[in-house]
């Protein structure tokens, strides 16, 4: 189960699985403009990196919307993560071929 923490002193969101940091998202907050910019998203844990980035970006966007902040995403990795559907836990799983008539 994921846990996201907003590390405001370091201006980043940290995503954890029990006992370890798996991803981080660095941001710049402009409180006077009521705006946040997502600058750099990284997976710390290489196993299921796409899933970690997607989960972190999804949660961070929800947080920004909940705080009614104007959101700008300049990180291409973060944008790519958001454009994907939820990555599967079993990314190596292959589907059986469809029977042909």
Buried (B, 14 or more C-beta within 10 A) or exposed (E): EBEBEBEEEEBBBBBBBEEEEBBBBBBEBEEEEEBBBBBBBBBBBEEBBBBBBBBBBBBBBEBBEEEEBEBBBEBEBBEBBBEEEEBEEEEEEEEEEEEEE
